[in-house]
Amino acid sequence: MSNEKREEQKRNREAAIRKAKAANTIKWIVIVAMILAFLGIIGWAVASKIAITTKTVDNYSEGLNEDGTIKGVHAKNYVDMCDYKNITVSRSELEVSDEEVQNQIDKILNSYLTQNNDKSLKIKDGDRINLDYVGSIDGVEFQGGSTGGNGTDLTIGSHQYIEGFEESIIGHNVGENFDIHVTFPEDYGKDELNGKEAVFNITVNYVYSKREFNDAFVAEHLSEYATTAEGYIQYYKESGFEKNLKEYITNYIMDNSTVKRYPKKYLQIVKGQLKNSDYQGYQYNLEYYGVSFPFEEYVGMDEKEYEASLSTEGMKTVDDNLKIQAILEDANLTVSEADVYAVLDMYGLDSKYYASYETEYGKPYLYQTGMIYTVISYVQTLVTVTD
């Protein structure tokens, strides 16, 4: 073989080797690229899960300053404020109606009912009575069909019992003993009672009577508000008007102010607090019922839906807080301990337990809660009320 031929073969082998190496390199590049792409997808999925899964926050004061304002947030930069200094409302729009006054009086009187044993009284629809009964089927008493002589209260017309039971008591007298005949529904839920005819032996022990709403009643039960019946009515109208005015101002601020953007860190904290509250309720249910069921079943949503709901509720909470804080800043107001006490009492939480609330929730959270009272009370001094 000539030297030229050998050189040509050598060049061909080297070319083939280079081609093979190149093909092999490309193959591994493709493989590596596929692996990296796959890992990237997994990484994105993991990162996405981390991003959408809210961590619980059990500190109610997290993200707040001592005065209740949001840390690192100047609310006026986040909110287009309403013209809270020039609110006008008609008095007639907020006044308490006579019907509302009467409903309040009835509610109070229902809390102080007296037992009336007058045997001449006949039971009528709407009466609240105390009675005893013993139920039987074919002459045999059945389980759960008796008061055991302990008496039980019943409002006639409440449909608390099976059809025909309450109606059959109407017209009978207090103290009277009598039998009524009723039929259990076919689908009552107990095989031994479904569709069965029953006899109930009834004794009406007494009927509850309302007291008269007069000066004596007010002096006895409502002296912290007034000394006469008319005085209490006037108090209720005035306090009702003020309550309605505060509610009107609150709605005005919320409806006419706009949050432009949300502080991300604080929003995430609020979402975590909401989730923590849900988890506490979930754990309580697990312990109370003694059975295990998924958290998703408790909230009635899958994880994605639940996270979306946390965002919605969290934004609503932050939205309200920002709007109130913006006015606090604009008017250069500060929350006082008295404001916090007022809010606690307003919510029926009793301010005398302030120390325990501070231990549980922290001072910053309580002061943020009191902020709405501070702001609304201030704006109330600026409102024009027309006749």
Helices and strands as residue ranges (DSSP letters): H 3-52, G 75-77, E 79-80, E 88-90, H 91-94, H 98-110, E 114-116, E 128-137, E 140-146, E 152-155, G 167-169, E 177-183, E 197-209, H 215-221, H 229-256, E 258-259, H 264-289, H 295-299, H 303-330, H 337-346, G 351-353, H 354-361, H 363-380, E 384-386
